[in-house]
Amino acid sequence: MLRRMSAFPAAPEDSFTTRPTLQGTFGMVSSTHWLASQSAMAVLEDGGNAFDAAVAAGFVLHVVEPHLNGPAGDLPLILAPAGGPVRVLCGQGPAPAGATVDHFRALGLELVPGTGPLAAVVPGAFDAWMVLLRDHGTKELADVLSYAIGYAERGHPAVERIGRAVASVRELFTTEWTSSAEVYLPDGEPPAPGVLLRNPDLAATWRRLLREAAGGATREARIEAARRVWREGFIGEALVAHAARPAMDSSGSRHAGVLTGDDLTGWEAGYEEPVTYDWRGWTVCKPGPWSQGPVLPQQLALLDAGIGPEAYGTPEYVHALIEGSKLAMADREAWYGDAEGADAVPVAQLLSPAYNDARRALIGPVASRELRPGSPGGRRPRLAAHARRAVSGAAVPEQPLGTGEPTVAPTGETRGDTCHVDVVDRFGNMVSATPSGGWLQSSPVVPGLGFPLGTRLQMTWLEPGLPASLVPGRRPRTTLSPSLALRGGEPVLAFGTPGGDQQDQWQTHFFLAVALRPRVRGQLDLQGAIDAPNWHQESFPGSFYPRLAAPGRVVIESRAGEVVIGGLRSRGHDVTVAPPWTEGRLCAVARDPETGVLSAAANPRGAQGYAAGR
């Protein structure tokens, strides 16, 4: 791997990248695992479109990155059909009807556990993939599922971090979650790197689902039948029965979940308008404030209008971004959630010029250690009592997450998570998807199905009256946040990253690197922007149990250089210097509407992400 010799070079030709930005005209894929990228590319080569390819990649990611996502997890995605409007497809399931604050409080809990069936929302990932395939794909479900079935049945070489995740929860698996041990400790040991890891129960689940859905008269009818099997058939029945069994969770006690059959049948993935923001000729599209999506455009809104390419990578530039990130994340904490009516999130005001001009004035020459949410429209911000305690400085989390891979505790709670996939095809279709949740360390594997439930309820507060309070039927405020950007009304860039709370920090840095740096071979320098030194700040309550904060802390790659690192320290930042290639797991694809040239790039950190295309 080639290292840059200087920090934040102004032009790509002044530095090395780890690999070239791929360019072609047929199709491009980028994902967090090479097998998912290659499977998606195989679908394109077989005549499928970007949406078919994304679905195939998504199901492969369930198999090859099971420590980062699963079928019963969550899935927000942004799609741009050729010639059609950009839409968000929400696969983030809501809180079950029985998930009330009173129920959790009666169990003696102050926070929703980070693991176990009690933290499960209505699973959303499977249904969202089905809706995408039904409405925008061209392939049969059996065709796009075949890649995942093959890897689950015949095995795939395990990446290092699967074994590390399993090793972290080995005692839990062997003493409590024995159904998980059957899958991930087949010989009593965590999977070693490169050893073929199989999940025959998952393969059998998909084969049975295909058999039971095969009777439909049309492709769409067969997909609809598969959705019914998930909600009402053998899969739904197994999910509900499993949720009702008490299981050990991160609270140190055994709790049963509250998910019911009515919860499964009463929800389906659906489309929404994206939040959009115009910045210097770009239109950035994000999911709404039930995610953390608007954090990215607000960071752009907080930038000084005078910041240009010449400022990129200077200590002043990095300081301004860090301080703007703190303000945007403070607004996330006070205002974001799945609220409606009088409590609806004031997104337009949070992104308005007047509001952000006033907020920008709070950015001084010295780093702030306060959580400072604003008052859009004169409304008073509301913070959970736990959030106020977290930023008091009394509780400081452990060392940073690094590449966006999870930090897994012995009881299974996880900081950081997630996969990502972007696809663009020769027809001009584009999609950005961030599947997550339902990872192997979240909850016991459902016997016979081969995958666990998710734990997204941990991102809600057990304090009524907040935008992100636990409310039955409402979505938890998730960290999942895919991105898509337009120029002149044409989709040109799809990108995203794993990393929990870091997602919209790392994506902002990437987007600015793309927007401010020169092009390469006439196209956007995707690989150079991904390879650029990255960082994140932790001056806000984390979204994952136990929801801690580290006011003033900035984690930055050593490649940023002493000028930048020293400049941040001189401005009062509590700087943790991370190893040189540890911050971010970005993926990106692009399309030039004028030439039809397609591009792709993937993250070298962790030696796992890959792009493919021609």
Disulfide bonds with the S-S distance in Angstrom:
none
